[in-house]
């Protein structure tokens, strides 16, 4: 099975040239990127590590982890976001430590030219709610993680609060995200994501909420997982 929804890919292809505009359609991603990076670096050693950033889009997280001293591979099924990511990395002088490839976790894992590539850190942020089969993606991410490695998954909870804030508020009232970015039925509860992780052989070690204030444009890590949240899991040694 090709675990890609063409309609979801097309959404981000159409907006690729605005990916790095901090006041554009992806401004919320810019605002939450710093706290997400701080969460990751606070829970594992990023400097000198090999990192896979799955669903990297235009490379916001990819570049931030590279700037901390990691060697990062960014994969995404969209061609236009990857072209933007490659150009921006070159402008930032980071192209020697970032490799961008058109792939999904499943196709990367199945590629005989790359197997058995394993990464110390694997990230997949704000992507799982856009794939048809979440369990398939989580299993592939687990298989791409080195023994003892760390996985970070971030997505949106399926709650009335998330519908009101992350979809109606963010997309249709405040224009923080392009309209139609998320569908409520595709959102993922923390318990569901944790179950996918356990089925993939991972140990869930932490789940935290990411609370974003669209008026101050500040984001903080919180115990409130009612809307956005990030999960940290580890692969056994």
PyMOL commands that set and color helices and strands:
alter all, ss='L'
color gray80, all
select helices_A, chain A and resi 6-14+16-18+27-43+60-67+79-91+95-97+105-110+128-130+134-143+160-173+184-186+190-199
alter helices_A, ss='H'
color red, helices_A
select strands_A, chain A and resi 50-54+71-76+98-102+119-125+145-156+202-213+218-222+228-235
alter strands_A, ss='S'
color yellow, strands_A
deselect
rebuild
show_as cartoon
